[in-house]
Amino acid sequence: EDGDVDGNDVDIWQVGFGSSQGATHAAGDVDADADVDGSDFLVWQRQFGAGTNSLDSSAVPEPASLVLLVTITLLALARCRRRPH
């Protein structure tokens, strides 16, 4: 209810876990089936870190990953060129 998906939401899910009927969103029922179960936890996992902050760092790719990929590719190409055919 506060506009982001974080540890506080999983705390709410834990308290409500096991409710089998009449559960509300505020009690941890995020898939609107009136209970609090593993399906609700899965929704939380998939949305963890999402929020209303436009500077959400989870959406920014890691530049180090690209550098690592390019380095490995260049090393592999250099190794292939050194081998006599």
QUIFENMO-V936182 format. One record per residue. N is the residue number from 1. SS is DSSP state (hx for helix, st for strand, lp for the rest). PHI is phi in radians with two decimals (999 if undefined). PSI is psi in whole degrees, 0 to 359 (none if undefined). Layout:
BEGIN
N;SS;PHI;PSI
N;SS;PHI;PSI
END
This chain:
BEGIN
1;lp;999;357
2;lp;-1.81;8
3;lp;1.60;1
4;st;-2.45;165
5;lp;-2.01;112
6;lp;-2.56;193
7;hx;-1.06;330
8;hx;-1.08;325
9;hx;-1.21;323
10;hx;-1.22;330
11;hx;-1.09;318
12;hx;-1.11;318
13;hx;-1.06;317
14;hx;-1.08;319
15;hx;-1.14;319
16;hx;-1.49;349
17;lp;-0.95;132
18;lp;1.77;345
19;lp;-1.10;125
20;lp;-1.83;350
21;lp;-2.78;146
22;lp;1.33;10
23;lp;-1.26;147
24;lp;-1.94;171
25;hx;-1.03;320
26;hx;-1.14;341
27;hx;-1.69;2
28;lp;1.97;0
29;lp;-1.49;94
30;lp;-1.64;347
31;lp;-1.78;11
32;lp;1.01;37
33;lp;-1.90;15
34;lp;1.23;14
35;lp;-2.39;166
36;lp;-2.07;109
37;lp;-2.52;194
38;hx;-1.09;330
39;hx;-1.09;321
40;hx;-1.17;321
41;hx;-1.12;321
42;hx;-1.08;319
43;hx;-1.07;316
44;hx;-1.04;313
45;hx;-1.03;316
46;hx;-1.19;333
47;hx;-1.80;0
48;lp;-0.96;132
49;lp;1.61;347
50;lp;-1.32;147
51;st;-2.91;187
52;lp;-1.54;354
53;lp;-1.22;121
54;lp;-1.23;347
55;lp;-1.77;32
56;lp;-1.04;113
57;hx;-1.25;344
58;hx;-1.22;344
59;hx;-1.59;354
60;lp;-1.67;124
61;lp;-1.19;153
62;lp;-1.36;118
63;hx;-1.15;332
64;hx;-1.12;330
65;hx;-1.13;319
66;hx;-1.13;317
67;hx;-1.07;317
68;hx;-1.10;316
69;hx;-1.08;315
70;hx;-1.12;317
71;hx;-1.07;313
72;hx;-1.10;319
73;hx;-1.10;315
74;hx;-1.13;319
75;hx;-1.11;319
76;hx;-1.14;319
77;hx;-1.14;319
78;hx;-1.12;321
79;hx;-1.18;321
80;hx;-1.13;324
81;hx;-1.26;334
82;hx;-1.35;335
83;lp;-1.28;130
84;lp;-1.33;144
85;lp;-1.66;none
END
